[in-house]
Amino acid sequence: MTVRSFTLRSPTPMPGWGLSFGIMLTMLSVVVLIPMTVLLWRGFVGFGAGGIWDVVNRPRVWSALELSFRAALIASLFNLVFGVILAWVLVRYRFPGKRLIDAAVDLPFALPTAVAGIALTAIYAPNGVFGSVIQDTFGVRVAYTELGIWIALIFVGLPFVVRTVQPVIEEIDRETEEASATLGASRLRTLTHVVLPMLAPAALTGFALALARSVGEYGSVIFIAGNLPNVTEIAPLLIVIRLEEFDYDGAVAIAIAMLTISFALLLAINLIQIWSRRRMGAV
Amino acid sequence: MTDTLTISSRPRAFRPATTEPTMVKWALIAFCLAVLTVLLFAPLFAVFDEALRRGWAFAVASLSEPDAQAAIRLTLLVAAITVPLNAVFGIAAAWAITKFDWRGKAWVITLIDLPFSVSPVVAGLLFVLMFGANSALGAWLVANGFPVVFAVPGIVLATLFITFPFVARELIPVMLEQGRAEEEAALTLGASGWRTFLTVTLPNIRWALLYGVLLCNARAMGEFGAVAVVSGKIRGQTTTMPLMIEMFYNEYLSVAAFTMAGLLALLAFVTLTLKTALEWRYADQLAATYRH
């Protein structure tokens, strides 16, 4: 195989540049780049930022976007706290069934979303195992309300924080904790002032991944949500409804609004992460 | 920790300064188990419970219906096309990214990861816009007897998009860590490029590759949102297993829906078991410690 010279690439005797780069670029273009460009072109050049705003600035679209991002934030915050605790329990404690639990954490990655959706609906519906108990004791309905959407999104985002934080806890040097204890800090103070700051960057990475995943989640939510316009109708569902009405411009506008808000959020999380890394020194 | 102590009579339980009180420890374990039971284990149990509500025979009979059979075949077909394509892409991308130094690498890695932060529904929308009947390209394709949207090619494209990063993300960290020295040695000794790849690189990355393929396959067979948008849900023709679940469910065919769901849950079990086995045996050859 001849290695062609390429100005942007430093010389190397390694073969296969043309083939591997070619396959990569072709598939990346066909599957990701061109389709994404078509979407953005259609939105911004097709009917402009003003046109997108006109579509988005309607009560039904606003409440769908608000609901999607609010529920995703709430679910991801829960997963942030629970994920750190679970990662700690899985790394530091020994108890029967630990390895099984550790393996089961990835279940939401492996279980198709539609399966999770109907299964969660079955148990949290008013006549389901948990749903009926919760309704009888607290008088709250879970399925077919926003609460149900939270449950589905917590399920979907559960593994992310655990899996990003776990390796960091494994790497923590016990001597840091000992030093803190020797200096008179209580265990709680050591955990909040010494251990937690070390976990923060990884936890934030997991949080961002969970958030990105749950904002766009569709399959597990639509079964449990009830899908009432203005109340429990998530933004991805509204895109599907627009498409079924052959209102392509409406679908494109909502999609672009979702992408824009997502990327703004992820950028913000990235900035917080850089800040927390800097505060910690190089971690 | 405490088992190294040999003090015979202790006035009170000794606790090292780097552990939590036993009460706190067990409270945390109980809390985690409770949350996981309510969120993970109960739904999983519910799938099989609902599927077998009217017995095995009824559940199995619901799967032998022609539409259900067609859905299973289509899902297998889509996975059989997308997973190898993504494996080829993953290997090519990882090779180009880890064996060569070039500008713009970081941008390409970001682009490969992009599908993870795009809603599945938007992923489906992308291909409807490109190949739908209202686009010039789509109209031309339909006129020439090769419809993409509301047909199998669209389902394949949408699934490709959704599963795009899986293999590449698994291979890149592993191949970065392994470096280029072994390949360079093989080349110096006169091996051809292909021979170097097949006999030096591939054995080094095979477990990571299998790991990526497993996750890719699980997602490809289970994808719902993206496929729902492009498939048109034509019964027996463009309905995959997850879409069939939705149809059965909306038609109040509960047993059929949960039996189909049970099949996919079994697939999830197999995936998790193989994945865990790989993590236990070949931890050093996987990117598992810094994945996701």
Interface residues (C-beta under 8 A of the other chain):
Chain A: M1 F6 L8 R9 S10 T12 P13 M14 P15 G16 W17 L19 S20 F21 G22 I23 M24 M27 L28 V31 V32 L33 I34 P35 M36 V38 L39 R42 F82 I85 L86 W88 V89 R92 Y93 F95 I101 A103 A104 V105 D106 L107 P108 F109 A110 L111 P112 T113 A114 V115 A116 I118 A119 L120 A122 I123 G128 V129 F130 I151 I154 F155 L158 P159 F160 R163 T164 P167 R174 E177 E178 A181 T182 R187 T190 L191 G206 L209 A212 R213 V215 G216 E217 Y218 G219 F223 A235 P236 L237 I239 V240 L243 F246 Y248 A251 V252 A255 M258 L259 S262 F263 L266
Chain B: A17 T18 T19 E20 P21 K25 L28 I29 F31 C32 L33 V35 L36 V38 L39 L40 F41 A42 P43 L44 A46 V47 E50 L85 V88 F89 I91 A92 A93 W95 A96 I97 K99 F100 D101 W102 R103 G104 V108 L111 I112 L114 P115 F116 S117 V118 S119 P120 V121 V122 L125 L126 F127 V128 L129 M130 G132 N134 L157 L160 F161 F164 R180 E183 E184 L187 S192 G193 T196 F197 L215 A218 R219 M221 G222 E223 F224 G225 A228 V229 M241 P242 L243 I245 E246 Y249 A257 F258 A261 L264 A265 L267 A268 F269 T271 L272 T273 K275 T276 T289 Y290 R291 H292
